[in-house]
Amino acid sequence: MGKFNLFLICISLVVTSCSKEEVIFEEIAKDKLTPEIIPIEEPNVINLSAAASKTNTWVSNMQQANGLLESAENTNFVSLYDNSLAALVYIKEGEIKKAEKIFNFFNGKLNAELLHGTGGFYQFRNNKGEQGSRTWMGDNAWLLIALNHYHEATQTQKYSAMANALEQWLRSLQKEDGSLIGGYNEDGTEIPKVTEGIITAFNAVPGYDNFHTNILSFLKLNRWDSSEKLVTAWPENPDYKYALDLHGLSIGIFPDFPIEALTKLDRYKNTQINTTNGELITGYSFDEDKDVIWLEGTAQILVAFQQKNKDKEANDIIKNLEKTFITSTSLEGAQGIPYTTNHGTTYGAGLLWDHADLTPAISSSAWYLFSQLKFSPFTLGNNKNIPEADKFWKTN
C-alpha cells in the first residue's frame, strides 16, 4: 500500500478482549513515499511449505533496528501483543537473537513503564517506541508467555527480572472475587474485567496457587455457561455474550476442555469476498454479527483444531487462510495474512480500522505460522496440575 498522507488506525474495543475494550484512535501522519523494496534475510527454518516460508520471511524481516515490529506494513503502529507473538515465532524457529532484540527493548523500559506508577508495559506505541498509551493486562500476559518460552528454550534466566516483575504486576490486578482488572488507562482509571485477558494471565503466570484457584472460581460463577459449555465474554449483553477467541483460547489454556468449544462455531462462521483479490473466503467473525472474517481469530481456531487432532477441519481453514495472502510492498519475496478479509465490525458494533483488510498483519500471520509449526503458545503454561475439583468445565 506504500505510505500514506494520513493513516487512520482505529482499534475498536469493548469490555471483553485485548482487541475489544474501548475505541482508540491513532492518527499518524505519513510522508507520501514510494515503497522501497528491501533485500530480505532468509530465516533458518526447515519443513515449511513455500507459502509458509514466505510468511515466515515477512515476519522475520519486519523487525526494525530497535527490535520492534509494526503491527502491519507502513503503519507506524506497534502493539505489545504483536511483538510478543513475533518473539514466540522467533523462539520456535530458533531465531533467538531476534527474540532477544524484542525483549531487550522492553527490558530497557522496565523502570520507566513496568515498575513505574500503576505499572505494566504500554499496549501501543509508535515504531520508535515512543508515545505509549495505556497498560492492558492481556498484552502484558502475552509478553510473559513469550519470556517463559524463551527461558525454557535457552535454559537460561536472562530476563528473569522482567518476567518476575510482569508476574507480580499481573497478580496485583486480582480482585477479591478472583477476577483481574484489565489494567489502567492513561488517566489512571481501571480497564474493566476482560475474560480473554484473565484466562491468558492464568496461563502466563507459572504454577498453580491461590491466584489461579481464584481465577477459576470467578470464571465458574461469572463467565461460564454450563448449558452451552462455553466461557462467556460479555454475559450482561446477550447479543455479544460469546466471542470467537474464547473458543480457541479455552481449548489451548484449559486441559480437557469440552469439545463443544469447537463444535459450536456456526454462530460465527460465514463467507466473505476477500478485498484484495476477490476470492471467496470461509472463516469466522469476532462475534455473531457475521459481517467479516477475522483471520487472526480463524487462525487461532485452526491451532485449536490441530490440538484436538481435527485434521479435516484444520486443513479446510489452512486452504482458506492461504487464499488471503498479500504480497509485501517493501520486502522482496515475502507475504502475510491481513487482519480481516473485508471491512466490517470488530467485537461489538465498532468499526475496524480503515486498512485492516488491505495490509499483512503480524497477528494473523503469526498464528498461521504457529499452525504450520504445530505449536501452541499455551502448552508450556499447561503444566499446572489443576485439581479436578477446580476444573469448572468438568462440573455440571
C-alpha positions in Angstrom: 0.0 0.0 0.0 3.0 2.3 0.3 3.0 5.2 2.7 0.0 7.5 3.1 -0.5 11.2 3.8 -2.7 10.2 6.6 -3.2 6.7 8.1 -6.0 6.2 10.5 -5.8 3.3 12.8 -9.0 2.7 14.8 -8.7 -0.2 17.2 -12.3 -0.9 18.2 -12.5 -2.3 21.7 -15.4 -3.3 24.0 -15.2 -4.7 27.5 -14.3 -8.3 26.6 -10.9 -8.8 24.8 -7.5 -7.3 24.1 -9.0 -6.0 20.9 -12.4 -5.2 22.5 -12.3 -2.8 25.3 -13.0 0.8 24.0 -12.5 2.8 20.9 -8.9 4.1 20.5 -8.0 6.3 17.6 -4.4 6.7 16.4 -3.9 9.3 13.6 -0.4 9.1 12.2 0.7 11.4 9.5 2.8 9.7 6.9 5.0 11.2 4.2 4.0 10.1 0.7 6.8 7.9 -0.5 7.1 5.1 -3.0 7.8 1.9 -1.1 11.4 0.8 -1.2 11.9 -2.9 -1.8 14.3 -4.1 0.9 16.5 -7.2 0.5 15.5 -9.9 2.8 17.3 -12.2 5.2 16.2 -15.9 4.9 15.3 -17.3 8.3 16.8 -20.6 9.2 13.6 -22.7 9.3 13.0 -26.2 7.9 9.9 -28.2 6.9 7.7 -25.2 6.0 5.7 -25.1 2.8 6.6 -22.5 0.2 3.7 -20.3 1.2 4.5 -20.5 4.9 8.2 -19.8 4.2 7.2 -16.5 2.5 5.1 -15.6 5.5 7.9 -16.5 7.8 10.2 -14.4 5.8 7.8 -11.5 6.2 7.6 -11.8 10.0 11.3 -12.3 10.3 12.2 -9.2 8.2 9.5 -6.9 9.7 11.8 -6.3 12.7 13.4 -2.9 13.0 16.8 -2.0 14.3 15.3 -1.2 17.8 13.8 -4.7 17.9 10.2 -3.7 17.4 7.8 -4.8 14.7 5.0 -2.7 13.3 1.6 -4.4 13.5 1.2 -4.0 9.7 3.4 -2.6 7.0 3.9 1.2 6.9 1.6 2.0 9.9 4.0 3.4 12.5 1.9 1.4 14.9 3.4 -1.0 17.4 1.5 -3.4 19.6 2.9 -5.3 22.7 0.7 -8.3 21.8 2.0 -8.5 18.2 5.6 -8.2 19.3 5.1 -11.0 21.9 3.7 -13.2 19.1 6.7 -12.4 16.9 9.0 -13.3 19.7 7.3 -16.6 20.0 7.7 -17.3 16.3 11.4 -16.4 16.5 11.9 -18.7 19.5 10.1 -21.6 17.9 12.2 -21.2 14.8 15.5 -20.8 16.6 16.0 -17.1 15.8 16.9 -16.4 19.4 18.8 -13.2 18.7 15.7 -11.7 17.1 13.6 -12.6 20.1 16.2 -11.1 22.3 16.0 -7.8 20.4 12.3 -7.6 21.3 13.0 -8.4 24.9 15.9 -6.0 25.1 13.7 -3.1 24.0 11.1 -3.8 26.8 13.8 -4.6 29.3 15.1 -1.1 28.7 11.6 0.2 29.6 11.5 -1.8 32.8 11.8 1.1 35.2 10.1 3.7 33.1 7.0 1.6 32.4 6.5 -1.7 34.1 7.8 -0.6 37.6 6.5 3.0 37.3 3.2 4.3 38.6 0.4 1.9 38.1 2.8 -0.5 36.3 2.6 -2.5 33.1 4.1 -2.0 29.7 2.2 0.2 27.3 -0.2 -1.6 24.9 0.5 0.6 21.9 3.3 2.9 20.8 4.8 4.3 17.6 7.6 2.5 15.7 10.3 4.5 17.6 9.0 3.0 20.8 7.5 6.3 21.9 4.1 7.8 22.6 2.9 4.8 24.6 -0.8 4.5 25.5 -2.4 2.6 28.4 -1.3 -0.6 30.0 -3.6 -3.5 29.0 -3.3 -6.6 31.2 -3.7 -9.2 28.3 -0.8 -7.9 26.3 1.5 -8.0 29.3 0.4 -11.6 29.9 1.4 -12.4 26.3 4.9 -10.9 26.9 5.3 -13.1 30.0 4.2 -16.2 27.9 6.9 -15.3 25.4 9.5 -14.8 28.1 8.6 -18.2 29.7 9.2 -19.9 26.3 12.5 -18.1 25.9 13.8 -19.2 29.3 12.6 -22.8 28.5 14.2 -22.8 25.1 17.5 -21.3 26.1 17.7 -22.9 29.6 18.7 -19.5 31.0 17.1 -16.9 33.2 18.4 -13.9 31.2 15.2 -11.9 31.6 14.1 -13.2 35.0 13.8 -9.8 36.5 11.4 -8.7 33.8 9.5 -11.9 33.9 9.2 -11.8 37.7 8.0 -8.1 37.6 5.4 -9.0 35.0 4.1 -11.9 37.1 3.9 -9.7 40.2 2.1 -6.9 38.3 -0.5 -9.4 36.9 -1.0 -10.8 40.4 -1.5 -7.3 41.7 -4.6 -6.8 39.4 -6.6 -9.6 41.1 -9.7 -8.6 43.0 -11.4 -10.3 45.9 -13.8 -12.2 43.6 -10.8 -13.7 41.8 -11.1 -11.6 38.6 -8.4 -9.4 37.2 -8.9 -5.8 36.2 -7.8 -5.1 32.6 -5.0 -2.7 33.5 -5.0 1.1 33.5 -5.9 3.9 31.1 -3.7 6.9 30.7 -5.7 8.8 33.3 -5.2 6.1 35.9 -8.7 4.7 35.7 -9.1 0.9 35.7 -9.8 -1.0 32.5 -12.8 -3.3 33.1 -12.5 -7.1 33.6 -12.0 -8.9 30.3 -12.4 -12.7 30.1 -9.9 -13.2 27.4 -7.2 -11.3 29.3 -8.0 -13.1 32.5 -7.6 -16.6 31.1 -4.4 -15.6 29.2 -2.9 -14.4 32.6 -4.0 -17.7 34.1 -1.8 -19.4 31.6 1.1 -16.9 31.7 1.7 -17.0 35.5 3.6 -20.2 36.2 2.5 -22.8 38.7 -0.9 -23.2 40.4 -1.7 -21.4 43.6 -4.4 -19.2 45.0 -4.1 -16.8 42.1 -5.1 -19.5 39.7 -7.7 -21.1 42.0 -9.4 -17.7 42.5 -9.5 -17.1 38.7 -11.2 -20.4 38.1 -13.7 -19.6 40.9 -14.5 -16.3 39.3 -15.0 -17.8 35.9 -17.2 -20.6 37.2 -19.5 -18.1 38.9 -19.5 -15.3 36.4 -18.2 -16.3 32.9 -19.3 -20.0 32.5 -22.4 -21.1 30.5 -22.9 -24.6 31.8 -25.7 -25.4 29.3 -23.5 -24.4 26.3 -20.3 -25.5 28.0 -18.6 -22.3 26.9 -16.7 -19.5 28.6 -18.6 -16.2 28.0 -17.3 -12.8 27.0 -20.0 -10.3 27.9 -22.8 -12.1 29.8 -24.6 -8.9 30.5 -25.1 -8.3 26.8 -26.9 -11.2 25.1 -26.0 -10.0 21.6 -22.3 -10.3 22.4 -22.3 -12.9 25.2 -20.0 -15.2 23.2 -16.7 -14.3 21.4 -14.8 -16.4 18.9 -11.4 -16.0 20.6 -12.6 -17.6 23.8 -13.3 -20.9 21.9 -9.7 -21.3 20.7 -8.1 -19.9 23.9 -10.2 -22.2 26.2 -9.1 -25.3 24.2 -5.4 -24.2 24.5 -5.4 -23.0 28.1 -7.6 -25.4 30.0 -6.8 -29.2 29.9 -9.6 -31.5 28.8 -11.8 -28.5 27.9 -15.1 -29.7 26.4 -15.0 -30.2 22.6 -18.2 -28.1 22.4 -15.8 -25.1 22.1 -15.1 -26.4 18.6 -18.5 -27.8 17.6 -20.4 -24.6 18.4 -18.7 -22.3 15.9 -21.5 -21.9 13.4 -22.6 -18.8 15.3 -19.5 -17.1 13.8 -19.0 -19.0 10.5 -19.6 -17.0 7.4 -18.2 -16.4 3.8 -16.9 -13.1 2.6 -15.3 -11.7 -0.6 -11.6 -11.1 0.2 -11.0 -7.4 -0.5 -7.6 -7.7 -2.2 -8.2 -10.5 -4.7 -12.0 -11.2 -4.8 -11.6 -14.7 -3.5 -14.5 -16.2 -1.5 -13.2 -17.0 1.9 -14.9 -19.0 4.6 -14.0 -18.5 8.2 -15.1 -16.9 11.5 -16.2 -13.5 12.7 -15.4 -11.9 16.0 -19.0 -12.4 17.2 -22.4 -13.3 15.9 -22.7 -10.3 13.6 -21.1 -12.4 10.8 -20.2 -9.3 8.7 -16.4 -10.0 8.5 -13.9 -12.9 8.7 -11.4 -12.3 11.5 -8.3 -14.0 10.1 -6.3 -13.9 13.3 -9.2 -15.5 15.3 -9.7 -18.0 12.5 -6.1 -19.0 12.7 -6.5 -19.4 16.5 -9.3 -21.8 15.8 -7.0 -23.6 13.4 -4.4 -24.2 16.1 -7.2 -25.4 18.5 -8.4 -27.9 15.8 -4.8 -29.2 15.5 -4.6 -29.7 19.2 -7.7 -31.8 19.1 -6.4 -33.8 16.0 -9.3 -32.5 13.9 -7.3 -32.7 10.7 -10.1 -32.1 8.2 -11.3 -29.0 9.9 -7.8 -27.7 10.3 -6.9 -28.3 6.6 -10.1 -26.5 5.5 -9.0 -23.4 7.4 -5.5 -23.6 6.1 -6.8 -23.6 2.5 -8.9 -20.5 3.2 -6.2 -18.6 5.0 -3.7 -19.2 2.2 -6.1 -17.6 -0.3 -5.8 -14.3 1.6 -2.0 -13.8 1.3 -0.9 -10.2 0.5 2.5 -9.7 -1.1 4.7 -7.3 0.8 5.1 -3.9 -0.7 8.5 -3.4 0.9 10.0 -6.9 1.4 11.0 -8.9 -1.6 9.7 -12.5 -1.7 7.6 -12.0 1.4 3.8 -12.2 2.1 1.5 -12.1 5.1 -2.1 -12.5 6.0 -4.3 -9.5 6.7 -6.2 -9.0 10.0 -9.6 -9.5 8.2 -10.8 -10.4 4.8 -13.0 -7.3 4.4 -14.0 -4.2 6.2 -16.7 -4.5 8.9 -17.1 -4.5 12.7 -14.8 -5.8 15.3 -16.2 -7.4 18.5 -19.4 -5.5 19.2 -20.7 -2.7 16.9 -17.4 -0.8 16.5 -15.9 -0.5 13.0 -12.5 -1.9 12.2 -9.7 0.5 11.2 -9.6 1.5 7.6 -6.8 -0.8 6.3 -7.4 -4.0 8.4 -8.2 -5.9 5.2 -5.5 -4.3 3.0 -2.1 -5.0 4.6 -0.4 -8.1 6.0 -0.8 -8.2 9.8 1.6 -9.7 12.4 -1.1 -11.2 14.5 -2.8 -13.2 11.7 0.5 -14.2 10.1 2.0 -15.3 13.5 -1.0 -17.6 14.3 -0.9 -19.1 10.8 2.8 -19.8 11.4 2.0 -21.4 14.8 -0.2 -23.8 12.9 2.5 -24.6 10.3 5.0 -25.2 13.1 2.5 -27.4 15.0 2.9 -25.1 18.0 0.5 -23.8 20.7 1.9 -21.0 22.8 -0.2 -22.2 25.7 1.3 -25.7 26.1 4.2 -24.6 28.3 1.7 -23.0 30.7 -0.5 -26.0 30.9 1.8 -27.7 33.4 -0.2 -26.7 36.4 -1.6 -29.9 37.9 -5.1 -28.3 38.4 -7.1 -30.3 41.0 -10.1 -32.0 39.3 -12.4 -30.2 41.8 -11.3 -26.8 40.4 -12.0 -27.6 36.8 -15.3 -25.8 36.4 -15.6 -27.0 32.8 -15.8 -30.6 34.1 -18.7 -30.0 36.5 -22.4 -29.8 35.8 
